[in-house]
Amino acid sequence: MNILIFNGGRGANTIIKSLKKIKDANITSVVNAYDDGKSTGEIRKFFDMLGPSDIRKVQTSFLEVNDTNIIDLFNYRFGKNMTNQKALNFFDNFENEVFNRFKLNQNVINELTKYKNSFLSNFIEKKIDLKKKFNFNDCSLMNCLYAGSYKINNCDLILTIEKFKKLFEIKHEVLPNSTDNLKMVALRENGQILFTESEIVNLRSNFLIYRIFLINNKINLDKNKINALNFANKFKFLKDIHINPSINDQLEKKIELADIIIYSPGTQHSSLLPTYLTKNIGKLIAKNQNALKVFITNIGADYENPVYIASDYMVNAFKYLGQSSGNKYSYKSYFNFIIINHNNKIDDNKVHFDKENFNKFNIKLIAKDFEDKNKGGYHDGDLISKTILKEFGNIN
């Protein structure tokens, strides 16, 4: 069984953990790599590459739960007051540091040492003073190693991901929507422009995001000049430089062969909607008429869109998929099964189920309490997985 899941960050993790339990399931998690916050932003700036952070996080979720040392390695971050000299001392004693902390076998340590050396050599080649320029505060060690591997593998992101998959014996796939090195910009309904992905993620306001745009990572925007424009001209300017990223060949094939396609819950304007802008991705999903296409709405209000009701999530996904496909498809071309968290309790912190709007879609849905009883705000992954498999069995 081939399962493809559009990953929305933490909202997908509990679902992925349950999907992993399905016998003979081949899971592909699709992420975009436009993250530019914290250490990922440093990596993107110094290595001229897409961000490795979300790729690393999803590969972590695919690790076996008993691989505690490896999970600790994937999650390890330098301290928030990490000086450059301390970081360099760590790298100078890398083999011992990694062995003592994470108890990895020698083959893994040898390979990671190559990536570490490649990471450091990049600064030497560019004649950058590492002690002054690179910010290691709260920096993910594995992000640095992904960057090193990326350079060793001729700046091939897909090959880099495959190398980590093989090195750590990860069963399932993580694929970026595209390898085009783009960055994210958003225009809000009040005319404010958010110039980075991290600004989008950290915002909480009732002024909704009007649209997101993807632009070449090398473009330096003149903030003062753009902010002086009126709303219509801001929109036109961003639209003119927007790029629909090209889909990578492996993902195209995965969509064609998918038995189940899942649109996970999660952060919309930073994690999910940019992925849906990938060129022809909507067309490929619509073309696969045999797959069960499951849309899962969020449980809790998100920072980016705290006033969204449940139907807003699907309406926006439909809009962005349509923008990428170049064709006019119906809702049923992209979605044929909807999962909505709903109970009769009134809670302003939970996404409201607007039943009357979903009736207009005329798509089969199940609305009930899908919230994890032990982890509020998160889906019960086992219940979600069971519900999807039951529906898959009904249509096959």
Buried (B, 14 or more C-beta within 10 A) or exposed (E): BBBBBBBBBBBBBBBBBBBBEBEEBBBBBBBBBBBBBBBBBBBBBBBEBBBBBBBBBBBBBBBEEEBEEBBEBBEBBBEEEBEBEEBBEBBEEBBEBBBEEBEBEEEBBEBBBEBBBBBBEBBEEEEEEBEEEBBBBEBBBBBBBBBBBBBBBEBBBBEBBBBBBEBBEBEBBBBBBBBBBBBBBBBBEEBBBBBBBBBBBEBEBEEBBBBBBBBEBEEEBEEEEBEEBEBEEBBEBBEEEBBBBBBBEBBBEBBEBBBBBBBBBBBBBBBBBBBBBBBBBBBBBBBBEEBBBBBBBBBBBBBBBBEBBBBBBBBBBBEBBBBBBEEEBEBEBBBBBBBBBBEEEEEEEBBBBEEEBBEEBEBEBBBEEBBBEEEEBBBBBBBBBEBBBEBBEEEE
